[in-house]
Amino acid sequence: METNKKITKDQTNLFVIHSQEINRAYERAVREALIKHKKAGNSVVISRDGEIVTLTPDEIEIT
């Protein structure tokens, strides 16, 4: 097993440099997961106003 390596300052900057691409990829992945859950008829659990809420497939909004 490979040991953890320290992240250099240059590597940390990569997250900042590519933050827009990372955010777009994250949003796309969440959207795809919601679509799959809705199509399969599965509920999802979200946080809304600090409370845990279960959404039925009919309540899942895809934007």
PDB file of N, CA, C, O and CB in Angstrom:
ATOM      1  N   MET A   1       0.845  -1.178   0.000  1.00  0.00           N
ATOM      2  CA  MET A   1       0.000   0.000   0.000  1.00  0.00           C
ATOM      3  C   MET A   1       0.891   1.242   0.000  1.00  0.00           C
ATOM      4  O   MET A   1       1.897   1.304   0.707  1.00  0.00           O
ATOM      5  CB  MET A   1      -0.962  -0.002   1.223  1.00  0.00           C
ATOM      6  N   GLU A   2       0.508   2.207  -0.792  1.00  0.00           N
ATOM      7  CA  GLU A   2       1.285   3.433  -0.907  1.00  0.00           C
ATOM      8  C   GLU A   2       1.011   4.342   0.290  1.00  0.00           C
ATOM      9  O   GLU A   2      -0.127   4.458   0.745  1.00  0.00           O
ATOM     10  CB  GLU A   2       0.958   4.162  -2.226  1.00  0.00           C
ATOM     11  N   THR A   3       2.053   4.978   0.790  1.00  0.00           N
ATOM     12  CA  THR A   3       1.885   5.885   1.925  1.00  0.00           C
ATOM     13  C   THR A   3       1.363   7.231   1.439  1.00  0.00           C
ATOM     14  O   THR A   3       1.532   7.597   0.276  1.00  0.00           O
ATOM     15  CB  THR A   3       3.219   6.067   2.688  1.00  0.00           C
ATOM     16  N   ASN A   4       0.734   7.951   2.340  1.00  0.00           N
ATOM     17  CA  ASN A   4       0.249   9.286   2.014  1.00  0.00           C
ATOM     18  C   ASN A   4       1.423  10.216   1.766  1.00  0.00           C
ATOM     19  O   ASN A   4       2.434  10.179   2.469  1.00  0.00           O
ATOM     20  CB  ASN A   4      -0.646   9.835   3.140  1.00  0.00           C
ATOM     21  N   LYS A   5       1.265  11.034   0.767  1.00  0.00           N
ATOM     22  CA  LYS A   5       2.298  12.018   0.460  1.00  0.00           C
ATOM     23  C   LYS A   5       1.768  13.393   0.829  1.00  0.00           C
ATOM     24  O   LYS A   5       0.570  13.655   0.722  1.00  0.00           O
ATOM     25  CB  LYS A   5       2.712  11.961  -1.046  1.00  0.00           C
ATOM     26  N   LYS A   6       2.649  14.254   1.258  1.00  0.00           N
ATOM     27  CA  LYS A   6       2.233  15.611   1.583  1.00  0.00           C
ATOM     28  C   LYS A   6       1.889  16.356   0.302  1.00  0.00           C
ATOM     29  O   LYS A   6       2.543  16.195  -0.728  1.00  0.00           O
ATOM     30  CB  LYS A   6       3.338  16.354   2.369  1.00  0.00           C
ATOM     31  N   ILE A   7       0.863  17.164   0.389  1.00  0.00           N
ATOM     32  CA  ILE A   7       0.464  17.982  -0.754  1.00  0.00           C
ATOM     33  C   ILE A   7       1.303  19.249  -0.738  1.00  0.00           C
ATOM     34  O   ILE A   7       1.374  19.949   0.272  1.00  0.00           O
ATOM     35  CB  ILE A   7      -1.068  18.318  -0.716  1.00  0.00           C
ATOM     36  N   THR A   8       1.925  19.531  -1.845  1.00  0.00           N
ATOM     37  CA  THR A   8       2.747  20.738  -1.940  1.00  0.00           C
ATOM     38  C   THR A   8       1.855  21.944  -2.211  1.00  0.00           C
ATOM     39  O   THR A   8       0.685  21.800  -2.563  1.00  0.00           O
ATOM     40  CB  THR A   8       3.819  20.593  -3.052  1.00  0.00           C
ATOM     41  N   LYS A   9       2.413  23.106  -2.044  1.00  0.00           N
ATOM     42  CA  LYS A   9       1.663  24.331  -2.274  1.00  0.00           C
ATOM     43  C   LYS A   9       1.183  24.403  -3.722  1.00  0.00           C
ATOM     44  O   LYS A   9       0.067  24.855  -3.977  1.00  0.00           O
ATOM     45  CB  LYS A   9       2.520  25.557  -1.932  1.00  0.00           C
ATOM     46  N   ASP A  10       2.007  23.965  -4.670  1.00  0.00           N
ATOM     47  CA  ASP A  10       1.621  23.983  -6.073  1.00  0.00           C
ATOM     48  C   ASP A  10       0.417  23.075  -6.332  1.00  0.00           C
ATOM     49  O   ASP A  10      -0.463  23.427  -7.116  1.00  0.00           O
ATOM     50  CB  ASP A  10       2.798  23.557  -6.947  1.00  0.00           C
ATOM     51  N   GLN A  11       0.373  21.925  -5.686  1.00  0.00           N
ATOM     52  CA  GLN A  11      -0.744  21.009  -5.858  1.00  0.00           C
ATOM     53  C   GLN A  11      -2.022  21.577  -5.255  1.00  0.00           C
ATOM     54  O   GLN A  11      -3.100  21.387  -5.818  1.00  0.00           O
ATOM     55  CB  GLN A  11      -0.423  19.661  -5.230  1.00  0.00           C
ATOM     56  N   THR A  12      -1.926  22.258  -4.141  1.00  0.00           N
ATOM     57  CA  THR A  12      -3.088  22.884  -3.513  1.00  0.00           C
ATOM     58  C   THR A  12      -3.680  23.920  -4.452  1.00  0.00           C
ATOM     59  O   THR A  12      -4.901  24.048  -4.542  1.00  0.00           O
ATOM     60  CB  THR A  12      -2.707  23.531  -2.162  1.00  0.00           C
ATOM     61  N   ASN A  13      -2.838  24.655  -5.145  1.00  0.00           N
ATOM     62  CA  ASN A  13      -3.319  25.681  -6.066  1.00  0.00           C
ATOM     63  C   ASN A  13      -4.113  25.085  -7.228  1.00  0.00           C
ATOM     64  O   ASN A  13      -4.934  25.778  -7.829  1.00  0.00           O
ATOM     65  CB  ASN A  13      -2.148  26.484  -6.604  1.00  0.00           C
ATOM     66  N   LEU A  14      -3.885  23.825  -7.547  1.00  0.00           N
ATOM     67  CA  LEU A  14      -4.638  23.190  -8.628  1.00  0.00           C
ATOM     68  C   LEU A  14      -6.131  23.181  -8.327  1.00  0.00           C
ATOM     69  O   LEU A  14      -6.946  23.345  -9.235  1.00  0.00           O
ATOM     70  CB  LEU A  14      -4.142  21.762  -8.856  1.00  0.00           C
ATOM     71  N   PHE A  15      -6.497  22.990  -7.058  1.00  0.00           N
ATOM     72  CA  PHE A  15      -7.910  23.019  -6.689  1.00  0.00           C
ATOM     73  C   PHE A  15      -8.506  24.407  -6.910  1.00  0.00           C
ATOM     74  O   PHE A  15      -9.661  24.533  -7.315  1.00  0.00           O
ATOM     75  CB  PHE A  15      -8.088  22.596  -5.226  1.00  0.00           C
ATOM     76  N   VAL A  16      -7.736  25.421  -6.651  1.00  0.00           N
ATOM     77  CA  VAL A  16      -8.198  26.795  -6.860  1.00  0.00           C
ATOM     78  C   VAL A  16      -8.277  27.095  -8.353  1.00  0.00           C
ATOM     79  O   VAL A  16      -9.256  27.672  -8.827  1.00  0.00           O
ATOM     80  CB  VAL A  16      -7.259  27.805  -6.153  1.00  0.00           C
ATOM     81  N   ILE A  17      -7.252  26.704  -9.080  1.00  0.00           N
ATOM     82  CA  ILE A  17      -7.193  26.967 -10.515  1.00  0.00           C
ATOM     83  C   ILE A  17      -8.353  26.276 -11.237  1.00  0.00           C
ATOM     84  O   ILE A  17      -8.945  26.851 -12.150  1.00  0.00           O
ATOM     85  CB  ILE A  17      -5.844  26.497 -11.094  1.00  0.00           C
ATOM     86  N   HIS A  18      -8.674  25.061 -10.837  1.00  0.00           N
ATOM     87  CA  HIS A  18      -9.697  24.272 -11.523  1.00  0.00           C
ATOM     88  C   HIS A  18     -11.030  24.238 -10.782  1.00  0.00           C
ATOM     89  O   HIS A  18     -11.838  23.338 -11.009  1.00  0.00           O
ATOM     90  CB  HIS A  18      -9.204  22.868 -11.721  1.00  0.00           C
ATOM     91  N   SER A  19     -11.265  25.192  -9.911  1.00  0.00           N
ATOM     92  CA  SER A  19     -12.478  25.172  -9.082  1.00  0.00           C
ATOM     93  C   SER A  19     -13.757  25.234  -9.914  1.00  0.00           C
ATOM     94  O   SER A  19     -14.741  24.584  -9.562  1.00  0.00           O
ATOM     95  CB  SER A  19     -12.456  26.333  -8.103  1.00  0.00           C
ATOM     96  N   GLN A  20     -13.770  25.985 -10.988  1.00  0.00           N
ATOM     97  CA  GLN A  20     -14.979  26.064 -11.817  1.00  0.00           C
ATOM     98  C   GLN A  20     -15.294  24.728 -12.465  1.00  0.00           C
ATOM     99  O   GLN A  20     -16.450  24.305 -12.495  1.00  0.00           O
ATOM    100  CB  GLN A  20     -14.819  27.136 -12.895  1.00  0.00           C
ATOM    101  N   GLU A  21     -14.269  24.060 -12.983  1.00  0.00           N
ATOM    102  CA  GLU A  21     -14.478  22.749 -13.600  1.00  0.00           C
ATOM    103  C   GLU A  21     -14.932  21.730 -12.559  1.00  0.00           C
ATOM    104  O   GLU A  21     -15.800  20.901 -12.831  1.00  0.00           O
ATOM    105  CB  GLU A  21     -13.190  22.265 -14.290  1.00  0.00           C
ATOM    106  N   ILE A  22     -14.346  21.795 -11.376  1.00  0.00           N
ATOM    107  CA  ILE A  22     -14.724  20.881 -10.298  1.00  0.00           C
ATOM    108  C   ILE A  22     -16.180  21.105  -9.908  1.00  0.00           C
ATOM    109  O   ILE A  22     -16.932  20.145  -9.739  1.00  0.00           O
ATOM    110  CB  ILE A  22     -13.802  21.068  -9.071  1.00  0.00           C
ATOM    111  N   ASN A  23     -16.582  22.360  -9.764  1.00  0.00           N
ATOM    112  CA  ASN A  23     -17.966  22.674  -9.397  1.00  0.00           C
ATOM    113  C   ASN A  23     -18.950  22.207 -10.462  1.00  0.00           C
ATOM    114  O   ASN A  23     -20.009  21.671 -10.135  1.00  0.00           O
ATOM    115  CB  ASN A  23     -18.124  24.175  -9.170  1.00  0.00           C
ATOM    116  N   ARG A  24     -18.607  22.408 -11.745  1.00  0.00           N
ATOM    117  CA  ARG A  24     -19.489  21.953 -12.825  1.00  0.00           C
ATOM    118  C   ARG A  24     -19.627  20.430 -12.814  1.00  0.00           C
ATOM    119  O   ARG A  24     -20.725  19.901 -12.990  1.00  0.00           O
ATOM    120  CB  ARG A  24     -18.954  22.426 -14.192  1.00  0.00           C
ATOM    121  N   ALA A  25     -18.526  19.737 -12.609  1.00  0.00           N
ATOM    122  CA  ALA A  25     -18.552  18.274 -12.565  1.00  0.00           C
ATOM    123  C   ALA A  25     -19.400  17.788 -11.387  1.00  0.00           C
ATOM    124  O   ALA A  25     -20.165  16.833 -11.516  1.00  0.00           O
ATOM    125  CB  ALA A  25     -17.116  17.709 -12.463  1.00  0.00           C
ATOM    126  N   TYR A  26     -19.257  18.453 -10.240  1.00  0.00           N
ATOM    127  CA  TYR A  26     -20.042  18.101  -9.048  1.00  0.00           C
ATOM    128  C   TYR A  26     -21.534  18.298  -9.312  1.00  0.00           C
ATOM    129  O   TYR A  26     -22.341  17.416  -9.017  1.00  0.00           O
ATOM    130  CB  TYR A  26     -19.598  18.952  -7.833  1.00  0.00           C
ATOM    131  N   GLU A  27     -21.897  19.450  -9.865  1.00  0.00           N
ATOM    132  CA  GLU A  27     -23.304  19.744 -10.141  1.00  0.00           C
ATOM    133  C   GLU A  27     -23.885  18.752 -11.147  1.00  0.00           C
ATOM    134  O   GLU A  27     -25.024  18.309 -10.998  1.00  0.00           O
ATOM    135  CB  GLU A  27     -23.457  21.179 -10.668  1.00  0.00           C
ATOM    136  N   ARG A  28     -23.105  18.405 -12.165  1.00  0.00           N
ATOM    137  CA  ARG A  28     -23.549  17.438 -13.167  1.00  0.00           C
ATOM    138  C   ARG A  28     -23.770  16.059 -12.530  1.00  0.00           C
ATOM    139  O   ARG A  28     -24.748  15.379 -12.838  1.00  0.00           O
ATOM    140  CB  ARG A  28     -22.519  17.342 -14.313  1.00  0.00           C
ATOM    141  N   ALA A  29     -22.868  15.657 -11.654  1.00  0.00           N
ATOM    142  CA  ALA A  29     -22.982  14.356 -10.993  1.00  0.00           C
ATOM    143  C   ALA A  29     -24.212  14.298 -10.090  1.00  0.00           C
ATOM    144  O   ALA A  29     -24.913  13.287 -10.066  1.00  0.00           O
ATOM    145  CB  ALA A  29     -21.720  14.063 -10.177  1.00  0.00           C
ATOM    146  N   VAL A  30     -24.477  15.364  -9.353  1.00  0.00           N
ATOM    147  CA  VAL A  30     -25.656  15.406  -8.477  1.00  0.00           C
ATOM    148  C   VAL A  30     -26.925  15.353  -9.316  1.00  0.00           C
ATOM    149  O   VAL A  30     -27.868  14.638  -8.979  1.00  0.00           O
ATOM    150  CB  VAL A  30     -25.645  16.681  -7.593  1.00  0.00           C
ATOM    151  N   ARG A  31     -26.948  16.114 -10.414  1.00  0.00           N
ATOM    152  CA  ARG A  31     -28.123  16.129 -11.293  1.00  0.00           C
ATOM    153  C   ARG A  31     -28.379  14.733 -11.858  1.00  0.00           C
ATOM    154  O   ARG A  31     -29.519  14.268 -11.871  1.00  0.00           O
ATOM    155  CB  ARG A  31     -27.932  17.147 -12.444  1.00  0.00           C
ATOM    156  N   GLU A  32     -27.329  14.069 -12.324  1.00  0.00           N
ATOM    157  CA  GLU A  32     -27.477  12.725 -12.881  1.00  0.00           C
ATOM    158  C   GLU A  32     -27.981  11.735 -11.822  1.00  0.00           C
ATOM    159  O   GLU A  32     -28.808  10.872 -12.114  1.00  0.00           O
ATOM    160  CB  GLU A  32     -26.138  12.242 -13.462  1.00  0.00           C
ATOM    161  N   ALA A  33     -27.477  11.869 -10.598  1.00  0.00           N
ATOM    162  CA  ALA A  33     -27.923  10.985  -9.514  1.00  0.00           C
ATOM    163  C   ALA A  33     -29.403  11.216  -9.209  1.00  0.00           C
ATOM    164  O   ALA A  33     -30.146  10.260  -8.985  1.00  0.00           O
ATOM    165  CB  ALA A  33     -27.072  11.213  -8.242  1.00  0.00           C
ATOM    166  N   LEU A  34     -29.831  12.469  -9.198  1.00  0.00           N
ATOM    167  CA  LEU A  34     -31.242  12.771  -8.938  1.00  0.00           C
ATOM    168  C   LEU A  34     -32.136  12.220 -10.042  1.00  0.00           C
ATOM    169  O   LEU A  34     -33.213  11.689  -9.771  1.00  0.00           O
ATOM    170  CB  LEU A  34     -31.450  14.283  -8.804  1.00  0.00           C
ATOM    171  N   ILE A  35     -31.686  12.348 -11.279  1.00  0.00           N
ATOM    172  CA  ILE A  35     -32.455  11.812 -12.408  1.00  0.00           C
ATOM    173  C   ILE A  35     -32.603  10.298 -12.265  1.00  0.00           C
ATOM    174  O   ILE A  35     -33.696   9.761 -12.444  1.00  0.00           O
ATOM    175  CB  ILE A  35     -31.771  12.165 -13.760  1.00  0.00           C
ATOM    176  N   LYS A  36     -31.508   9.611 -11.945  1.00  0.00           N
ATOM    177  CA  LYS A  36     -31.549   8.156 -11.793  1.00  0.00           C
ATOM    178  C   LYS A  36     -32.478   7.743 -10.656  1.00  0.00           C
ATOM    179  O   LYS A  36     -33.237   6.783 -10.796  1.00  0.00           O
ATOM    180  CB  LYS A  36     -30.144   7.608 -11.544  1.00  0.00           C
ATOM    181  N   HIS A  37     -32.427   8.454  -9.539  1.00  0.00           N
ATOM    182  CA  HIS A  37     -33.299   8.130  -8.408  1.00  0.00           C
ATOM    183  C   HIS A  37     -34.765   8.335  -8.787  1.00  0.00           C
ATOM    184  O   HIS A  37     -35.616   7.500  -8.480  1.00  0.00           O
ATOM    185  CB  HIS A  37     -32.937   8.994  -7.179  1.00  0.00           C
ATOM    186  N   LYS A  38     -35.048   9.444  -9.451  1.00  0.00           N
ATOM    187  CA  LYS A  38     -36.427   9.746  -9.831  1.00  0.00           C
ATOM    188  C   LYS A  38     -36.957   8.690 -10.801  1.00  0.00           C
ATOM    189  O   LYS A  38     -38.075   8.202 -10.632  1.00  0.00           O
ATOM    190  CB  LYS A  38     -36.518  11.152 -10.464  1.00  0.00           C
ATOM    191  N   LYS A  39     -36.164   8.333 -11.816  1.00  0.00           N
ATOM    192  CA  LYS A  39     -36.587   7.329 -12.797  1.00  0.00           C
ATOM    193  C   LYS A  39     -36.795   5.965 -12.155  1.00  0.00           C
ATOM    194  O   LYS A  39     -37.706   5.228 -12.535  1.00  0.00           O
ATOM    195  CB  LYS A  39     -35.560   7.218 -13.916  1.00  0.00           C
ATOM    196  N   ALA A  40     -35.955   5.627 -11.184  1.00  0.00           N
ATOM    197  CA  ALA A  40     -36.052   4.326 -10.519  1.00  0.00           C
ATOM    198  C   ALA A  40     -37.148   4.290  -9.462  1.00  0.00           C
ATOM    199  O   ALA A  40     -37.480   3.228  -8.937  1.00  0.00           O
ATOM    200  CB  ALA A  40     -34.727   3.972  -9.885  1.00  0.00           C
ATOM    201  N   GLY A  41     -37.705   5.453  -9.155  1.00  0.00           N
ATOM    202  CA  GLY A  41     -38.756   5.510  -8.138  1.00  0.00           C
ATOM    203  C   GLY A  41     -38.222   5.494  -6.721  1.00  0.00           C
ATOM    204  O   GLY A  41     -38.922   5.099  -5.789  1.00  0.00           O
ATOM    205  N   ASN A  42     -36.984   5.922  -6.560  1.00  0.00           N
ATOM    206  CA  ASN A  42     -36.359   5.943  -5.233  1.00  0.00           C
ATOM    207  C   ASN A  42     -36.428   7.328  -4.609  1.00  0.00           C
ATOM    208  O   ASN A  42     -36.337   8.339  -5.306  1.00  0.00           O
ATOM    209  CB  ASN A  42     -34.903   5.485  -5.323  1.00  0.00           C
ATOM    210  N   SER A  43     -36.586   7.365  -3.319  1.00  0.00           N
ATOM    211  CA  SER A  43     -36.556   8.628  -2.574  1.00  0.00           C
ATOM    212  C   SER A  43     -35.110   9.071  -2.381  1.00  0.00           C
ATOM    213  O   SER A  43     -34.182   8.274  -2.518  1.00  0.00           O
ATOM    214  CB  SER A  43     -37.270   8.482  -1.199  1.00  0.00           C
ATOM    215  N   VAL A  44     -34.932  10.342  -2.063  1.00  0.00           N
ATOM    216  CA  VAL A  44     -33.618  10.874  -1.709  1.00  0.00           C
ATOM    217  C   VAL A  44     -33.743  11.647  -0.406  1.00  0.00           C
ATOM    218  O   VAL A  44     -34.806  12.178  -0.081  1.00  0.00           O
ATOM    219  CB  VAL A  44     -33.049  11.782  -2.845  1.00  0.00           C
ATOM    220  N   VAL A  45     -32.655  11.703   0.327  1.00  0.00           N
ATOM    221  CA  VAL A  45     -32.617  12.446   1.585  1.00  0.00           C
ATOM    222  C   VAL A  45     -31.752  13.673   1.376  1.00  0.00           C
ATOM    223  O   VAL A  45     -30.630  13.577   0.879  1.00  0.00           O
ATOM    224  CB  VAL A  45     -32.074  11.565   2.759  1.00  0.00           C
ATOM    225  N   ILE A  46     -32.285  14.837   1.764  1.00  0.00           N
ATOM    226  CA  ILE A  46     -31.558  16.096   1.620  1.00  0.00           C
ATOM    227  C   ILE A  46     -31.610  16.861   2.938  1.00  0.00           C
ATOM    228  O   ILE A  46     -32.330  16.494   3.867  1.00  0.00           O
ATOM    229  CB  ILE A  46     -32.148  16.953   0.463  1.00  0.00           C
ATOM    230  N   SER A  47     -30.833  17.924   2.990  1.00  0.00           N
ATOM    231  CA  SER A  47     -30.894  18.835   4.119  1.00  0.00           C
ATOM    232  C   SER A  47     -31.590  20.105   3.636  1.00  0.00           C
ATOM    233  O   SER A  47     -31.181  20.709   2.644  1.00  0.00           O
ATOM    234  CB  SER A  47     -29.460  19.141   4.699  1.00  0.00           C
ATOM    235  N   ARG A  48     -32.634  20.500   4.340  1.00  0.00           N
ATOM    236  CA  ARG A  48     -33.378  21.709   3.969  1.00  0.00           C
ATOM    237  C   ARG A  48     -33.598  22.536   5.229  1.00  0.00           C
ATOM    238  O   ARG A  48     -34.246  22.083   6.173  1.00  0.00           O
ATOM    239  CB  ARG A  48     -34.749  21.354   3.279  1.00  0.00           C
ATOM    240  N   ASP A  49     -33.059  23.739   5.239  1.00  0.00           N
ATOM    241  CA  ASP A  49     -33.179  24.637   6.388  1.00  0.00           C
ATOM    242  C   ASP A  49     -32.675  23.980   7.673  1.00  0.00           C
ATOM    243  O   ASP A  49     -33.252  24.160   8.746  1.00  0.00           O
ATOM    244  CB  ASP A  49     -34.633  25.075   6.563  1.00  0.00           C
ATOM    245  N   GLY A  50     -31.587  23.215   7.546  1.00  0.00           N
ATOM    246  CA  GLY A  50     -30.981  22.588   8.703  1.00  0.00           C
ATOM    247  C   GLY A  50     -31.658  21.323   9.179  1.00  0.00           C
ATOM    248  O   GLY A  50     -31.265  20.763  10.202  1.00  0.00           O
ATOM    249  N   GLU A  51     -32.674  20.857   8.455  1.00  0.00           N
ATOM    250  CA  GLU A  51     -33.373  19.639   8.846  1.00  0.00           C
ATOM    251  C   GLU A  51     -33.228  18.588   7.758  1.00  0.00           C
ATOM    252  O   GLU A  51     -33.098  18.916   6.578  1.00  0.00           O
ATOM    253  CB  GLU A  51     -34.858  19.926   9.125  1.00  0.00           C
ATOM    254  N   ILE A  52     -33.252  17.334   8.157  1.00  0.00           N
ATOM    255  CA  ILE A  52     -33.176  16.220   7.226  1.00  0.00           C
ATOM    256  C   ILE A  52     -34.572  15.969   6.666  1.00  0.00           C
ATOM    257  O   ILE A  52     -35.531  15.813   7.422  1.00  0.00           O
ATOM    258  CB  ILE A  52     -32.604  14.941   7.917  1.00  0.00           C
ATOM    259  N   VAL A  53     -34.681  15.929   5.333  1.00  0.00           N
ATOM    260  CA  VAL A  53     -35.964  15.760   4.663  1.00  0.00           C
ATOM    261  C   VAL A  53     -35.835  14.637   3.636  1.00  0.00           C
ATOM    262  O   VAL A  53     -34.853  14.580   2.895  1.00  0.00           O
ATOM    263  CB  VAL A  53     -36.425  17.089   3.985  1.00  0.00           C
ATOM    264  N   THR A  54     -36.824  13.747   3.592  1.00  0.00           N
ATOM    265  CA  THR A  54     -36.868  12.704   2.574  1.00  0.00           C
ATOM    266  C   THR A  54     -37.831  13.141   1.483  1.00  0.00           C
ATOM    267  O   THR A  54     -38.999  13.429   1.744  1.00  0.00           O
ATOM    268  CB  THR A  54     -37.295  11.332   3.181  1.00  0.00           C
ATOM    269  N   LEU A  55     -37.323  13.185   0.254  1.00  0.00           N
ATOM    270  CA  LEU A  55     -38.150  13.549  -0.888  1.00  0.00           C
ATOM    271  C   LEU A  55     -38.586  12.293  -1.623  1.00  0.00           C
ATOM    272  O   LEU A  55     -37.766  11.425  -1.924  1.00  0.00           O
ATOM    273  CB  LEU A  55     -37.393  14.499  -1.837  1.00  0.00           C
ATOM    274  N   THR A  56     -39.877  12.199  -1.913  1.00  0.00           N
ATOM    275  CA  THR A  56     -40.369  11.098  -2.738  1.00  0.00           C
ATOM    276  C   THR A  56     -39.957  11.387  -4.182  1.00  0.00           C
ATOM    277  O   THR A  56     -39.601  12.520  -4.507  1.00  0.00           O
ATOM    278  CB  THR A  56     -41.937  10.929  -2.608  1.00  0.00           C
ATOM    279  N   PRO A  57     -40.002  10.383  -5.044  1.00  0.00           N
ATOM    280  CA  PRO A  57     -39.624  10.628  -6.449  1.00  0.00           C
ATOM    281  C   PRO A  57     -40.417  11.769  -7.097  1.00  0.00           C
ATOM    282  O   PRO A  57     -39.873  12.513  -7.912  1.00  0.00           O
ATOM    283  CB  PRO A  57     -39.823   9.357  -7.262  1.00  0.00           C
ATOM    284  N   ASP A  58     -41.687  11.909  -6.743  1.00  0.00           N
ATOM    285  CA  ASP A  58     -42.497  12.988  -7.301  1.00  0.00           C
ATOM    286  C   ASP A  58     -42.058  14.369  -6.825  1.00  0.00           C
ATOM    287  O   ASP A  58     -42.293  15.364  -7.511  1.00  0.00           O
ATOM    288  CB  ASP A  58     -43.944  12.773  -6.948  1.00  0.00           C
ATOM    289  N   GLU A  59     -41.429  14.438  -5.667  1.00  0.00           N
ATOM    290  CA  GLU A  59     -40.989  15.717  -5.106  1.00  0.00           C
ATOM    291  C   GLU A  59     -39.598  16.138  -5.591  1.00  0.00           C
ATOM    292  O   GLU A  59     -39.195  17.281  -5.378  1.00  0.00           O
ATOM    293  CB  GLU A  59     -40.991  15.636  -3.596  1.00  0.00           C
ATOM    294  N   ILE A  60     -38.864  15.235  -6.237  1.00  0.00           N
ATOM    295  CA  ILE A  60     -37.509  15.543  -6.709  1.00  0.00           C
ATOM    296  C   ILE A  60     -37.611  16.468  -7.903  1.00  0.00           C
ATOM    297  O   ILE A  60     -38.217  16.123  -8.917  1.00  0.00           O
ATOM    298  CB  ILE A  60     -36.724  14.246  -7.080  1.00  0.00           C
ATOM    299  N   GLU A  61     -37.016  17.647  -7.781  1.00  0.00           N
ATOM    300  CA  GLU A  61     -37.022  18.629  -8.864  1.00  0.00           C
ATOM    301  C   GLU A  61     -35.678  18.587  -9.584  1.00  0.00           C
ATOM    302  O   GLU A  61     -34.626  18.706  -8.958  1.00  0.00           O
ATOM    303  CB  GLU A  61     -37.313  20.061  -8.320  1.00  0.00           C
ATOM    304  N   ILE A  62     -35.721  18.419 -10.889  1.00  0.00           N
ATOM    305  CA  ILE A  62     -34.516  18.385 -11.712  1.00  0.00           C
ATOM    306  C   ILE A  62     -34.395  19.736 -12.409  1.00  0.00           C
ATOM    307  O   ILE A  62     -35.300  20.150 -13.134  1.00  0.00           O
ATOM    308  CB  ILE A  62     -34.559  17.205 -12.752  1.00  0.00           C
ATOM    309  N   THR A  63     -33.291  20.411 -12.190  1.00  0.00           N
ATOM    310  CA  THR A  63     -33.083  21.707 -12.836  1.00  0.00           C
ATOM    311  C   THR A  63     -31.992  21.646 -13.869  1.00  0.00           C
ATOM    312  O   THR A  63     -31.689  22.654 -14.508  1.00  0.00           O
ATOM    313  CB  THR A  63     -32.752  22.762 -11.813  1.00  0.00           C
TER     314      THR A  63
END
